[in-house]
Amino acid sequence: MMPTPVAAPITGIVWKILVSVGDSITPEQPVMILESMKMEVPVCSPCGGVIRSIDVSVGQAVEDGDSVASVTT
């Protein structure tokens, strides 16, 4: 099964990662928090499954639409 990407909903800085590779998650579960314009913005998974990769690190800048993690259902 192909992994489903988790995309950043906004341009910002990765502030906190809430999951680890191998964690089971539910649809719309926050997987990390971005900081953008002094606001905390959750990045939620589009589906439930298992976290297969985390593609960013704390402090890294991301653009709107960038893949920040992947989930296998």
N, CA, C and O atoms as a Tripos MOL2 file, in Angstrom:
@<TRIPOS>MOLECULE
protein
  292   291    73     0     0
PROTEIN
NO_CHARGES

@<TRIPOS>ATOM
      1 N           0.8410   -1.1850    0.0000 N.3       1 MET1
      2 CA          0.0000    0.0000    0.0000 C.3       1 MET1
      3 C           0.8870    1.2500    0.0000 C.2       1 MET1
      4 O           1.8690    1.3260    0.7390 O.2       1 MET1
      5 N           0.5330    2.2050   -0.8220 N.am      2 MET2
      6 CA          1.3040    3.4440   -0.9230 C.3       2 MET2
      7 C           1.0340    4.3330    0.2940 C.2       2 MET2
      8 O          -0.1130    4.4600    0.7230 O.2       2 MET2
      9 N           2.0770    4.9470    0.8500 N.am      3 PRO3
     10 CA          1.8670    5.8670    1.9660 C.3       3 PRO3
     11 C           1.1050    7.1130    1.5090 C.2       3 PRO3
     12 O           1.2630    7.5740    0.3790 O.2       3 PRO3
     13 N           0.2890    7.6410    2.3980 N.am      4 THR4
     14 CA         -0.4430    8.8790    2.1560 C.3       4 THR4
     15 C           0.3480   10.0310    2.7720 C.2       4 THR4
     16 O           0.6840    9.9740    3.9550 O.2       4 THR4
     17 N           0.6520   11.0740    2.0010 N.am      5 PRO5
     18 CA          1.3910   12.1940    2.5760 C.3       5 PRO5
     19 C           0.5210   13.0300    3.5150 C.2       5 PRO5
     20 O          -0.6880   13.1580    3.3240 O.2       5 PRO5
     21 N           1.1640   13.5880    4.5230 N.am      6 VAL6
     22 CA          0.5370   14.5630    5.4160 C.3       6 VAL6
     23 C           1.1370   15.9110    5.0200 C.2       6 VAL6
     24 O           2.3470   16.1120    5.1210 O.2       6 VAL6
     25 N           0.2860   16.8310    4.5700 N.am      7 ALA7
     26 CA          0.7700   18.1030    4.0260 C.3       7 ALA7
     27 C           0.6300   19.2460    5.0230 C.2       7 ALA7
     28 O          -0.3240   19.3000    5.7990 O.2       7 ALA7
     29 N           1.5860   20.1460    4.9870 N.am      8 ALA8
     30 CA          1.5230   21.3660    5.7990 C.3       8 ALA8
     31 C           0.3820   22.2410    5.2780 C.2       8 ALA8
     32 O           0.3080   22.4950    4.0760 O.2       8 ALA8
     33 N          -0.5130   22.7080    6.1640 N.am      9 PRO9
     34 CA         -1.6310   23.5290    5.7180 C.3       9 PRO9
     35 C          -1.2770   25.0080    5.5280 C.2       9 PRO9
     36 O          -2.0900   25.7950    5.0430 O.2       9 PRO9
     37 N          -0.0570   25.3690    5.9180 N.am     10 ILE10
     38 CA          0.3450   26.7810    5.9090 C.3      10 ILE10
     39 C           1.8760   26.8430    5.9090 C.2      10 ILE10
     40 O           2.5300   25.8890    6.3300 O.2      10 ILE10
     41 N           2.4380   27.9290    5.4520 N.am     11 THR11
     42 CA          3.8790   28.1540    5.5430 C.3      11 THR11
     43 C           4.2290   28.4940    6.9850 C.2      11 THR11
     44 O           3.5650   29.3220    7.6090 O.2      11 THR11
     45 N           5.2590   27.8650    7.5100 N.am     12 GLY12
     46 CA          5.6460   28.1380    8.8920 C.3      12 GLY12
     47 C           6.8860   27.3590    9.2930 C.2      12 GLY12
     48 O           7.6100   26.8250    8.4520 O.2      12 GLY12
     49 N           7.1110   27.3070   10.5920 N.am     13 ILE13
     50 CA          8.2480   26.6140   11.1940 C.3      13 ILE13
     51 C           7.7060   25.4640   12.0300 C.2      13 ILE13
     52 O           6.7430   25.6370   12.7780 O.2      13 ILE13
     53 N           8.3240   24.2810   11.9060 N.am     14 VAL14
     54 CA          7.9110   23.1480   12.7390 C.3      14 VAL14
     55 C           8.2550   23.4800   14.1880 C.2      14 VAL14
     56 O           9.4220   23.6760   14.5300 O.2      14 VAL14
     57 N           7.2350   23.5410   15.0270 N.am     15 TRP15
     58 CA          7.4060   23.9090   16.4280 C.3      15 TRP15
     59 C           7.4800   22.6890   17.3230 C.2      15 TRP15
     60 O           8.3000   22.6340   18.2400 O.2      15 TRP15
     61 N           6.6100   21.6920   17.0560 N.am     16 LYS16
     62 CA          6.5630   20.5050   17.9030 C.3      16 LYS16
     63 C           6.0620   19.3200   17.0850 C.2      16 LYS16
     64 O           5.0980   19.4520   16.3300 O.2      16 LYS16
     65 N           6.7040   18.1710   17.2280 N.am     17 ILE17
     66 CA          6.2630   16.9290   16.5810 C.3      17 ILE17
     67 C           5.5800   16.0830   17.6500 C.2      17 ILE17
     68 O           6.1590   15.8090   18.7000 O.2      17 ILE17
     69 N           4.3380   15.6690   17.3720 N.am     18 LEU18
     70 CA          3.5040   15.0080   18.3720 C.3      18 LEU18
     71 C           3.4820   13.4870   18.2600 C.2      18 LEU18
     72 O           2.9690   12.8180   19.1570 O.2      18 LEU18
     73 N           4.0210   12.9280   17.1880 N.am     19 VAL19
     74 CA          3.9860   11.4820   16.9560 C.3      19 VAL19
     75 C           5.3720   10.9780   16.6030 C.2      19 VAL19
     76 O           6.2810   11.7580   16.3180 O.2      19 VAL19
     77 N           5.5200    9.6610   16.6260 N.am     20 SER20
     78 CA          6.7660    9.0060   16.2320 C.3      20 SER20
     79 C           6.4720    7.9820   15.1440 C.2      20 SER20
     80 O           5.3320    7.5390   14.9990 O.2      20 SER20
     81 N           7.4840    7.6060   14.3860 N.am     21 VAL21
     82 CA          7.3330    6.5540   13.3850 C.3      21 VAL21
     83 C           6.8470    5.2870   14.0920 C.2      21 VAL21
     84 O           7.3780    4.8950   15.1310 O.2      21 VAL21
     85 N           5.8240    4.6560   13.5040 N.am     22 GLY22
     86 CA          5.2540    3.4430   14.0720 C.3      22 GLY22
     87 C           4.0140    3.6780   14.9110 C.2      22 GLY22
     88 O           3.3100    2.7260   15.2470 O.2      22 GLY22
     89 N           3.7280    4.9420   15.2610 N.am     23 ASP23
     90 CA          2.5260    5.2490   16.0440 C.3      23 ASP23
     91 C           1.2690    5.0260   15.2090 C.2      23 ASP23
     92 O           1.2420    5.3440   14.0200 O.2      23 ASP23
     93 N           0.2300    4.4790   15.8370 N.am     24 SER24
     94 CA         -1.0920    4.3870   15.2000 C.3      24 SER24
     95 C          -1.8190    5.6990   15.4390 C.2      24 SER24
     96 O          -1.7960    6.2410   16.5440 O.2      24 SER24
     97 N          -2.4720    6.2110   14.3850 N.am     25 ILE25
     98 CA         -3.1870    7.4770   14.5110 C.3      25 ILE25
     99 C          -4.5810    7.3360   13.9140 C.2      25 ILE25
    100 O          -4.8670    6.3980   13.1690 O.2      25 ILE25
    101 N          -5.4350    8.2840   14.2570 N.am     26 THR26
    102 CA         -6.8060    8.3260   13.7560 C.3      26 THR26
    103 C          -6.9330    9.4460   12.7220 C.2      26 THR26
    104 O          -6.0930   10.3450   12.6820 O.2      26 THR26
    105 N          -7.9820    9.4020   11.8810 N.am     27 PRO27
    106 CA         -8.1860   10.4950   10.9210 C.3      27 PRO27
    107 C          -8.2970   11.8440   11.6420 C.2      27 PRO27
    108 O          -8.9330   11.9480   12.6920 O.2      27 PRO27
    109 N          -7.6810   12.8540   11.0730 N.am     28 GLU28
    110 CA         -7.6940   14.2270   11.5770 C.3      28 GLU28
    111 C          -6.9320   14.4110   12.8880 C.2      28 GLU28
    112 O          -7.0510   15.4540   13.5310 O.2      28 GLU28
    113 N          -6.1520   13.4070   13.2910 N.am     29 GLN29
    114 CA         -5.3240   13.5490   14.4950 C.3      29 GLN29
    115 C          -4.1580   14.4790   14.1960 C.2      29 GLN29
    116 O          -3.4980   14.3170   13.1690 O.2      29 GLN29
    117 N          -3.8820   15.4590   15.0700 N.am     30 PRO30
    118 CA         -2.7080   16.3130   14.8730 C.3      30 PRO30
    119 C          -1.4210   15.4990   14.9890 C.2      30 PRO30
    120 O          -1.2520   14.7220   15.9290 O.2      30 PRO30
    121 N          -0.5220   15.6790   14.0350 N.am     31 VAL31
    122 CA          0.7620   14.9830   14.0700 C.3      31 VAL31
    123 C           1.9170   15.9180   14.4090 C.2      31 VAL31
    124 O           2.9740   15.4720   14.8540 O.2      31 VAL31
    125 N           1.7130   17.2100   14.1980 N.am     32 MET32
    126 CA          2.7160   18.1980   14.5860 C.3      32 MET32
    127 C           2.0660   19.5750   14.6570 C.2      32 MET32
    128 O           0.9300   19.7680   14.2260 O.2      32 MET32
    129 N           2.8080   20.5170   15.2070 N.am     33 ILE33
    130 CA          2.3440   21.9060   15.3340 C.3      33 ILE33
    131 C           3.3330   22.8000   14.5990 C.2      33 ILE33
    132 O           4.5430   22.7100   14.8040 O.2      33 ILE33
    133 N           2.8000   23.6650   13.7390 N.am     34 LEU34
    134 CA          3.6170   24.6790   13.0690 C.3      34 LEU34
    135 C           3.4070   26.0090   13.7640 C.2      34 LEU34
    136 O           2.3460   26.2640   14.3340 O.2      34 LEU34
    137 N           4.4200   26.8530   13.7150 N.am     35 GLU35
    138 CA          4.3010   28.2270   14.1880 C.3      35 GLU35
    139 C           4.3430   29.1140   12.9620 C.2      35 GLU35
    140 O           5.2760   29.0530   12.1610 O.2      35 GLU35
    141 N           3.3150   29.9430   12.8290 N.am     36 SER36
    142 CA          3.2450   30.8620   11.7000 C.3      36 SER36
    143 C           2.6320   32.1670   12.1720 C.2      36 SER36
    144 O           1.5080   32.1910   12.6720 O.2      36 SER36
    145 N           3.3660   33.2370   12.0130 N.am     37 MET37
    146 CA          2.8830   34.5670   12.4040 C.3      37 MET37
    147 C           2.4070   34.5750   13.8630 C.2      37 MET37
    148 O           1.3640   35.1390   14.1930 O.2      37 MET37
    149 N           3.2120   33.9260   14.7300 N.am     38 LYS38
    150 CA          2.9660   33.8530   16.1690 C.3      38 LYS38
    151 C           1.7160   33.0660   16.5360 C.2      38 LYS38
    152 O           1.2120   33.1910   17.6520 O.2      38 LYS38
    153 N           1.2060   32.2490   15.6000 N.am     39 MET39
    154 CA          0.0670   31.3690   15.8790 C.3      39 MET39
    155 C           0.5500   29.9230   15.8050 C.2      39 MET39
    156 O           1.4430   29.5940   15.0260 O.2      39 MET39
    157 N          -0.0550   29.0660   16.6290 N.am     40 GLU40
    158 CA          0.2110   27.6380   16.5610 C.3      40 GLU40
    159 C          -0.8400   26.9990   15.6640 C.2      40 GLU40
    160 O          -2.0390   27.1450   15.9050 O.2      40 GLU40
    161 N          -0.3940   26.2920   14.6330 N.am     41 VAL41
    162 CA         -1.2990   25.6950   13.6480 C.3      41 VAL41
    163 C          -1.0720   24.1810   13.6230 C.2      41 VAL41
    164 O           0.0240   23.7320   13.2900 O.2      41 VAL41
    165 N          -2.1040   23.3800   13.9740 N.am     42 PRO42
    166 CA         -1.9190   21.9330   13.9360 C.3      42 PRO42
    167 C          -1.8670   21.4130   12.5050 C.2      42 PRO42
    168 O          -2.5470   21.9280   11.6180 O.2      42 PRO42
    169 N          -1.0490   20.3820   12.2970 N.am     43 VAL43
    170 CA         -0.9980   19.6570   11.0320 C.3      43 VAL43
    171 C          -1.6650   18.3140   11.3080 C.2      43 VAL43
    172 O          -1.1460   17.5120   12.0840 O.2      43 VAL43
    173 N          -2.8120   18.0650   10.6780 N.am     44 CYS44
    174 CA         -3.5970   16.8700   10.9550 C.3      44 CYS44
    175 C          -3.4710   15.8590    9.8240 C.2      44 CYS44
    176 O          -3.3340   16.2180    8.6550 O.2      44 CYS44
    177 N          -3.5190   14.5840   10.2030 N.am     45 SER45
    178 CA         -3.4510   13.5100    9.2160 C.3      45 SER45
    179 C          -4.7520   13.4400    8.4240 C.2      45 SER45
    180 O          -5.8290   13.5810    9.0040 O.2      45 SER45
    181 N          -4.6760   13.2250    7.1130 N.am     46 PRO46
    182 CA         -5.8970   13.1120    6.3210 C.3      46 PRO46
    183 C          -6.5950   11.7600    6.5010 C.2      46 PRO46
    184 O          -7.7340   11.5840    6.0680 O.2      46 PRO46
    185 N          -5.8960   10.7910    7.1520 N.am     47 CYS47
    186 CA         -6.4730    9.4530    7.3120 C.3      47 CYS47
    187 C          -5.8890    8.7940    8.5560 C.2      47 CYS47
    188 O          -4.8890    9.2510    9.1100 O.2      47 CYS47
    189 N          -6.5240    7.7280    8.9770 N.am     48 GLY48
    190 CA         -5.9860    6.9340   10.0640 C.3      48 GLY48
    191 C          -4.9800    5.9330    9.5270 C.2      48 GLY48
    192 O          -4.9600    5.6460    8.3300 O.2      48 GLY48
    193 N          -4.1510    5.4050   10.4050 N.am     49 GLY49
    194 CA         -3.1730    4.4060    9.9860 C.3      49 GLY49
    195 C          -1.9680    4.4250   10.8930 C.2      49 GLY49
    196 O          -2.0770    4.6780   12.0930 O.2      49 GLY49
    197 N          -0.8110    4.1520   10.3040 N.am     50 VAL50
    198 CA          0.4480    4.0840   11.0400 C.3      50 VAL50
    199 C           1.4240    5.0880   10.4290 C.2      50 VAL50
    200 O           1.5810    5.1450    9.2090 O.2      50 VAL50
    201 N           2.0740    5.8740   11.2760 N.am     51 ILE51
    202 CA          3.0790    6.8350   10.8020 C.3      51 ILE51
    203 C           4.2660    6.0530   10.2300 C.2      51 ILE51
    204 O           4.9030    5.2770   10.9420 O.2      51 ILE51
    205 N           4.5560    6.2610    8.9530 N.am     52 ARG52
    206 CA          5.6610    5.5740    8.2770 C.3      52 ARG52
    207 C           6.9150    6.4370    8.2150 C.2      52 ARG52
    208 O           8.0290    5.9160    8.2450 O.2      52 ARG52
    209 N           6.7420    7.7530    8.1290 N.am     53 SER53
    210 CA          7.9210    8.6260    8.1160 C.3      53 SER53
    211 C           7.5420    9.9920    8.6510 C.2      53 SER53
    212 O           6.4000   10.4380    8.5450 O.2      53 SER53
    213 N           8.5410   10.6410    9.2300 N.am     54 ILE54
    214 CA          8.4440   12.0510    9.5980 C.3      54 ILE54
    215 C           9.5390   12.7290    8.7970 C.2      54 ILE54
    216 O          10.7240   12.4560    8.9900 O.2      54 ILE54
    217 N           9.1360   13.6160    7.8970 N.am     55 ASP55
    218 CA         10.0430   14.1540    6.8870 C.3      55 ASP55
    219 C          10.6460   15.5100    7.2310 C.2      55 ASP55
    220 O          11.3430   16.1070    6.4110 O.2      55 ASP55
    221 N          10.3790   16.0020    8.4440 N.am     56 VAL56
    222 CA         10.8780   17.3110    8.8690 C.3      56 VAL56
    223 C          11.4120   17.1920   10.2900 C.2      56 VAL56
    224 O          11.2270   16.1690   10.9500 O.2      56 VAL56
    225 N          12.0690   18.2330   10.7490 N.am     57 SER57
    226 CA         12.5530   18.2690   12.1310 C.3      57 SER57
    227 C          12.1340   19.5860   12.7760 C.2      57 SER57
    228 O          11.8060   20.5540   12.0900 O.2      57 SER57
    229 N          12.1510   19.6030   14.0930 N.am     58 VAL58
    230 CA         11.7900   20.8150   14.8340 C.3      58 VAL58
    231 C          12.7110   21.9480   14.3940 C.2      58 VAL58
    232 O          13.9270   21.7760   14.2950 O.2      58 VAL58
    233 N          12.1130   23.1060   14.1320 N.am     59 GLY59
    234 CA         12.8650   24.2790   13.7050 C.3      59 GLY59
    235 C          12.9610   24.4380   12.2000 C.2      59 GLY59
    236 O          13.4150   25.4720   11.7110 O.2      59 GLY59
    237 N          12.5380   23.4240   11.4650 N.am     60 GLN60
    238 CA         12.6210   23.4680   10.0010 C.3      60 GLN60
    239 C          11.4910   24.3080    9.4190 C.2      60 GLN60
    240 O          10.3550   24.2410    9.8900 O.2      60 GLN60
    241 N          11.8010   25.0980    8.3970 N.am     61 ALA61
    242 CA         10.7880   25.8820    7.6800 C.3      61 ALA61
    243 C          10.1040   24.9870    6.6530 C.2      61 ALA61
    244 O          10.7590   24.1950    5.9750 O.2      61 ALA61
    245 N           8.7820   25.1160    6.5400 N.am     62 VAL62
    246 CA          8.0160   24.3790    5.5340 C.3      62 VAL62
    247 C           7.1000   25.3440    4.7960 C.2      62 VAL62
    248 O           6.7090   26.3870    5.3190 O.2      62 VAL62
    249 N           6.7750   24.9710    3.5830 N.am     63 GLU63
    250 CA          5.8660   25.7590    2.7530 C.3      63 GLU63
    251 C           4.4860   25.0970    2.7430 C.2      63 GLU63
    252 O           4.3700   23.8940    2.9760 O.2      63 GLU63
    253 N           3.4680   25.8670    2.4800 N.am     64 ASP64
    254 CA          2.1080   25.3550    2.3260 C.3      64 ASP64
    255 C           2.1100   24.2160    1.3070 C.2      64 ASP64
    256 O           2.5650   24.3960    0.1770 O.2      64 ASP64
    257 N           1.6050   23.0470    1.7010 N.am     65 GLY65
    258 CA          1.5250   21.9090    0.7960 C.3      65 GLY65
    259 C           2.7000   20.9470    0.8670 C.2      65 GLY65
    260 O           2.6270   19.8520    0.3100 O.2      65 GLY65
    261 N           3.7960   21.3320    1.5460 N.am     66 ASP66
    262 CA          4.9300   20.4160    1.6900 C.3      66 ASP66
    263 C           4.5140   19.1670    2.4540 C.2      66 ASP66
    264 O           3.7240   19.2460    3.3950 O.2      66 ASP66
    265 N           5.0410   18.0210    2.0530 N.am     67 SER67
    266 CA          4.8230   16.7780    2.7920 C.3      67 SER67
    267 C           5.6930   16.8090    4.0380 C.2      67 SER67
    268 O           6.9090   16.9780    3.9420 O.2      67 SER67
    269 N           5.0800   16.6460    5.2080 N.am     68 VAL68
    270 CA          5.8300   16.6780    6.4710 C.3      68 VAL68
    271 C           5.9270   15.3030    7.1150 C.2      68 VAL68
    272 O           6.7570   15.0830    7.9970 O.2      68 VAL68
    273 N           5.0740   14.3730    6.6730 N.am     69 ALA69
    274 CA          5.0670   13.0060    7.1970 C.3      69 ALA69
    275 C           4.3050   12.1310    6.2090 C.2      69 ALA69
    276 O           3.7190   12.6280    5.2470 O.2      69 ALA69
    277 N           4.3210   10.8100    6.4590 N.am     70 SER70
    278 CA          3.4930    9.9140    5.6530 C.3      70 SER70
    279 C           2.8500    8.8770    6.5580 C.2      70 SER70
    280 O           3.3850    8.5030    7.6020 O.2      70 SER70
    281 N           1.6650    8.4220    6.1110 N.am     71 VAL71
    282 CA          0.8550    7.4720    6.8700 C.3      71 VAL71
    283 C           0.4950    6.3060    5.9330 C.2      71 VAL71
    284 O           0.1390    6.5160    4.7740 O.2      71 VAL71
    285 N           0.5930    5.0860    6.4530 N.am     72 THR72
    286 CA          0.1090    3.9190    5.7250 C.3      72 THR72
    287 C          -1.1770    3.4490    6.3780 C.2      72 THR72
    288 O          -1.2250    3.2490    7.5920 O.2      72 THR72
    289 N          -2.2180    3.2710    5.5790 N.am     73 THR73
    290 CA         -3.5020    2.8510    6.1420 C.3      73 THR73
    291 C          -3.5730    1.3500    6.2500 C.2      73 THR73
    292 O          -4.5830    0.8110    6.7030 O.2      73 THR73
@<TRIPOS>BOND
     1     1     2 1
     2     2     3 1
     3     3     4 2
     4     3     5 am
     5     5     6 1
     6     6     7 1
     7     7     8 2
     8     7     9 am
     9     9    10 1
    10    10    11 1
    11    11    12 2
    12    11    13 am
    13    13    14 1
    14    14    15 1
    15    15    16 2
    16    15    17 am
    17    17    18 1
    18    18    19 1
    19    19    20 2
    20    19    21 am
    21    21    22 1
    22    22    23 1
    23    23    24 2
    24    23    25 am
    25    25    26 1
    26    26    27 1
    27    27    28 2
    28    27    29 am
    29    29    30 1
    30    30    31 1
    31    31    32 2
    32    31    33 am
    33    33    34 1
    34    34    35 1
    35    35    36 2
    36    35    37 am
    37    37    38 1
    38    38    39 1
    39    39    40 2
    40    39    41 am
    41    41    42 1
    42    42    43 1
    43    43    44 2
    44    43    45 am
    45    45    46 1
    46    46    47 1
    47    47    48 2
    48    47    49 am
    49    49    50 1
    50    50    51 1
    51    51    52 2
    52    51    53 am
    53    53    54 1
    54    54    55 1
    55    55    56 2
    56    55    57 am
    57    57    58 1
    58    58    59 1
    59    59    60 2
    60    59    61 am
    61    61    62 1
    62    62    63 1
    63    63    64 2
    64    63    65 am
    65    65    66 1
    66    66    67 1
    67    67    68 2
    68    67    69 am
    69    69    70 1
    70    70    71 1
    71    71    72 2
    72    71    73 am
    73    73    74 1
    74    74    75 1
    75    75    76 2
    76    75    77 am
    77    77    78 1
    78    78    79 1
    79    79    80 2
    80    79    81 am
    81    81    82 1
    82    82    83 1
    83    83    84 2
    84    83    85 am
    85    85    86 1
    86    86    87 1
    87    87    88 2
    88    87    89 am
    89    89    90 1
    90    90    91 1
    91    91    92 2
    92    91    93 am
    93    93    94 1
    94    94    95 1
    95    95    96 2
    96    95    97 am
    97    97    98 1
    98    98    99 1
    99    99   100 2
   100    99   101 am
   101   101   102 1
   102   102   103 1
   103   103   104 2
   104   103   105 am
   105   105   106 1
   106   106   107 1
   107   107   108 2
   108   107   109 am
   109   109   110 1
   110   110   111 1
   111   111   112 2
   112   111   113 am
   113   113   114 1
   114   114   115 1
   115   115   116 2
   116   115   117 am
   117   117   118 1
   118   118   119 1
   119   119   120 2
   120   119   121 am
   121   121   122 1
   122   122   123 1
   123   123   124 2
   124   123   125 am
   125   125   126 1
   126   126   127 1
   127   127   128 2
   128   127   129 am
   129   129   130 1
   130   130   131 1
   131   131   132 2
   132   131   133 am
   133   133   134 1
   134   134   135 1
   135   135   136 2
   136   135   137 am
   137   137   138 1
   138   138   139 1
   139   139   140 2
   140   139   141 am
   141   141   142 1
   142   142   143 1
   143   143   144 2
   144   143   145 am
   145   145   146 1
   146   146   147 1
   147   147   148 2
   148   147   149 am
   149   149   150 1
   150   150   151 1
   151   151   152 2
   152   151   153 am
   153   153   154 1
   154   154   155 1
   155   155   156 2
   156   155   157 am
   157   157   158 1
   158   158   159 1
   159   159   160 2
   160   159   161 am
   161   161   162 1
   162   162   163 1
   163   163   164 2
   164   163   165 am
   165   165   166 1
   166   166   167 1
   167   167   168 2
   168   167   169 am
   169   169   170 1
   170   170   171 1
   171   171   172 2
   172   171   173 am
   173   173   174 1
   174   174   175 1
   175   175   176 2
   176   175   177 am
   177   177   178 1
   178   178   179 1
   179   179   180 2
   180   179   181 am
   181   181   182 1
   182   182   183 1
   183   183   184 2
   184   183   185 am
   185   185   186 1
   186   186   187 1
   187   187   188 2
   188   187   189 am
   189   189   190 1
   190   190   191 1
   191   191   192 2
   192   191   193 am
   193   193   194 1
   194   194   195 1
   195   195   196 2
   196   195   197 am
   197   197   198 1
   198   198   199 1
   199   199   200 2
   200   199   201 am
   201   201   202 1
   202   202   203 1
   203   203   204 2
   204   203   205 am
   205   205   206 1
   206   206   207 1
   207   207   208 2
   208   207   209 am
   209   209   210 1
   210   210   211 1
   211   211   212 2
   212   211   213 am
   213   213   214 1
   214   214   215 1
   215   215   216 2
   216   215   217 am
   217   217   218 1
   218   218   219 1
   219   219   220 2
   220   219   221 am
   221   221   222 1
   222   222   223 1
   223   223   224 2
   224   223   225 am
   225   225   226 1
   226   226   227 1
   227   227   228 2
   228   227   229 am
   229   229   230 1
   230   230   231 1
   231   231   232 2
   232   231   233 am
   233   233   234 1
   234   234   235 1
   235   235   236 2
   236   235   237 am
   237   237   238 1
   238   238   239 1
   239   239   240 2
   240   239   241 am
   241   241   242 1
   242   242   243 1
   243   243   244 2
   244   243   245 am
   245   245   246 1
   246   246   247 1
   247   247   248 2
   248   247   249 am
   249   249   250 1
   250   250   251 1
   251   251   252 2
   252   251   253 am
   253   253   254 1
   254   254   255 1
   255   255   256 2
   256   255   257 am
   257   257   258 1
   258   258   259 1
   259   259   260 2
   260   259   261 am
   261   261   262 1
   262   262   263 1
   263   263   264 2
   264   263   265 am
   265   265   266 1
   266   266   267 1
   267   267   268 2
   268   267   269 am
   269   269   270 1
   270   270   271 1
   271   271   272 2
   272   271   273 am
   273   273   274 1
   274   274   275 1
   275   275   276 2
   276   275   277 am
   277   277   278 1
   278   278   279 1
   279   279   280 2
   280   279   281 am
   281   281   282 1
   282   282   283 1
   283   283   284 2
   284   283   285 am
   285   285   286 1
   286   286   287 1
   287   287   288 2
   288   287   289 am
   289   289   290 1
   290   290   291 1
   291   291   292 2
@<TRIPOS>SUBSTRUCTURE
     1 MET1         2 RESIDUE 1 A MET
     2 MET2         6 RESIDUE 1 A MET
     3 PRO3        10 RESIDUE 1 A PRO
     4 THR4        14 RESIDUE 1 A THR
     5 PRO5        18 RESIDUE 1 A PRO
     6 VAL6        22 RESIDUE 1 A VAL
     7 ALA7        26 RESIDUE 1 A ALA
     8 ALA8        30 RESIDUE 1 A ALA
     9 PRO9        34 RESIDUE 1 A PRO
    10 ILE10       38 RESIDUE 1 A ILE
    11 THR11       42 RESIDUE 1 A THR
    12 GLY12       46 RESIDUE 1 A GLY
    13 ILE13       50 RESIDUE 1 A ILE
    14 VAL14       54 RESIDUE 1 A VAL
    15 TRP15       58 RESIDUE 1 A TRP
    16 LYS16       62 RESIDUE 1 A LYS
    17 ILE17       66 RESIDUE 1 A ILE
    18 LEU18       70 RESIDUE 1 A LEU
    19 VAL19       74 RESIDUE 1 A VAL
    20 SER20       78 RESIDUE 1 A SER
    21 VAL21       82 RESIDUE 1 A VAL
    22 GLY22       86 RESIDUE 1 A GLY
    23 ASP23       90 RESIDUE 1 A ASP
    24 SER24       94 RESIDUE 1 A SER
    25 ILE25       98 RESIDUE 1 A ILE
    26 THR26      102 RESIDUE 1 A THR
    27 PRO27      106 RESIDUE 1 A PRO
    28 GLU28      110 RESIDUE 1 A GLU
    29 GLN29      114 RESIDUE 1 A GLN
    30 PRO30      118 RESIDUE 1 A PRO
    31 VAL31      122 RESIDUE 1 A VAL
    32 MET32      126 RESIDUE 1 A MET
    33 ILE33      130 RESIDUE 1 A ILE
    34 LEU34      134 RESIDUE 1 A LEU
    35 GLU35      138 RESIDUE 1 A GLU
    36 SER36      142 RESIDUE 1 A SER
    37 MET37      146 RESIDUE 1 A MET
    38 LYS38      150 RESIDUE 1 A LYS
    39 MET39      154 RESIDUE 1 A MET
    40 GLU40      158 RESIDUE 1 A GLU
    41 VAL41      162 RESIDUE 1 A VAL
    42 PRO42      166 RESIDUE 1 A PRO
    43 VAL43      170 RESIDUE 1 A VAL
    44 CYS44      174 RESIDUE 1 A CYS
    45 SER45      178 RESIDUE 1 A SER
    46 PRO46      182 RESIDUE 1 A PRO
    47 CYS47      186 RESIDUE 1 A CYS
    48 GLY48      190 RESIDUE 1 A GLY
    49 GLY49      194 RESIDUE 1 A GLY
    50 VAL50      198 RESIDUE 1 A VAL
    51 ILE51      202 RESIDUE 1 A ILE
    52 ARG52      206 RESIDUE 1 A ARG
    53 SER53      210 RESIDUE 1 A SER
    54 ILE54      214 RESIDUE 1 A ILE
    55 ASP55      218 RESIDUE 1 A ASP
    56 VAL56      222 RESIDUE 1 A VAL
    57 SER57      226 RESIDUE 1 A SER
    58 VAL58      230 RESIDUE 1 A VAL
    59 GLY59      234 RESIDUE 1 A GLY
    60 GLN60      238 RESIDUE 1 A GLN
    61 ALA61      242 RESIDUE 1 A ALA
    62 VAL62      246 RESIDUE 1 A VAL
    63 GLU63      250 RESIDUE 1 A GLU
    64 ASP64      254 RESIDUE 1 A ASP
    65 GLY65      258 RESIDUE 1 A GLY
    66 ASP66      262 RESIDUE 1 A ASP
    67 SER67      266 RESIDUE 1 A SER
    68 VAL68      270 RESIDUE 1 A VAL
    69 ALA69      274 RESIDUE 1 A ALA
    70 SER70      278 RESIDUE 1 A SER
    71 VAL71      282 RESIDUE 1 A VAL
    72 THR72      286 RESIDUE 1 A THR
    73 THR73      290 RESIDUE 1 A THR
